[in-house]
Amino acid sequence: MSVRRQMLSGAVLAVLLTACGRADVAGPVRTALQASEIAQRELRAAGLDEQVIDAQRLGDAWVVTTRWRETARAGHLVTVDAASGKVTVERYRSVELGPPR
């Protein structure tokens, strides 16, 4: 795991531990840490406990990539609108293609 990812994961955990009981964050979402916190809260509300592996600003939104703890091949892409804080969640699965049998 890269140092950047370790720092992001640690920071997300610290924020989550201190954020218990806070009101939902509405926009604007200015940092990757805020976007990650929003993504984690949204997934936990759906009963999912996933690890944040990346958060990037792409245009007018933050895209937070998470993965299932059991496997690195599946997780969710959580898009957080930077202006409003609105969240959309998409599931992903990576597929390994091998030689034909």
N, C-alpha and C positions, 0 to 999 in steps of 0.2 A: 504494500500500500504506500502511495507517495506521501511525502511530508504534508503536502497541501491537503490531501484527503484526510489524513490523520488530524490535522489542525481543524478542518471543517467539521469532522465528526465530533471531535472533542468540544468544540465551541457550540455545536448544536445541542449536545447533551447538557452542557452547562446552562444554556439558555432555557432548555426545556425544564430543567430542575428548578430554575428560578421563576419560570413563567406560570407555574401551576396557579390556577384561579384567576388569571388575568382575562380581561375581555378580549374577544376576537379582534385581531388586527385588521383594520380596513386600510386601503391605500392611503398614501403612496408607500410602495415597498421599495426601499432604496438600497438594500444590501442583500448579498447572497445569504447571509445569516438570517435575516428576516424571512426571506423566501423559503429557506430550509425549515424554519420553525413553523411557518404556515403549512407547508407540505406535510411535515410530520404530524401536526395536529389534525389535518384533514384525513390522513391515512389512519391514524389511531381512532378517530371517530368512526371509521368504517371497520374497526376491529383488526387492523393490519399493523404489525410491528416490523417495520423495514428500516434498513440502514441507508442513510443518505450517502451517496458516493460522489455526487457532483452537483453544483449549482452554477448556472451561467446565465448572463444577461444576453438575450437574443431579441433585438429590436425593442418592442414595447412590453416585453414580458421576461420573466425569469423562468428558466426551465430547470427543474430539480429532478435529478435522476436518483431513484432508490433501487435497492435490490432486496430480495427475500434473504433472510438470514440463512436459510437452508441451502440455497444455491445462488451462484452468481449469474445464472442464465435467465433469470426472470425478475421482474419488479414493476415499477411504475414510473412514468414520466408525468410529473406534476407541473403544469403551467400556471404561473401566478402572474396575473396582469399587474404591471408595475404601478399603474395609476390608481386602480381600484382595489387591488387585492383579491379580485375574483379568481377562483381556482377551477381548473379542469384537470381531470385525472385520466390517463390512458395506461393500460397494461401493456407490457412488452414481454416478449420471450425471444431469446436469441436461439438460432438454430445452427448446428454444425452440419455442414454438408460434407459427406465423404465420397469416396469413389463408388460408382454403381456396383451393385452386387450381382 
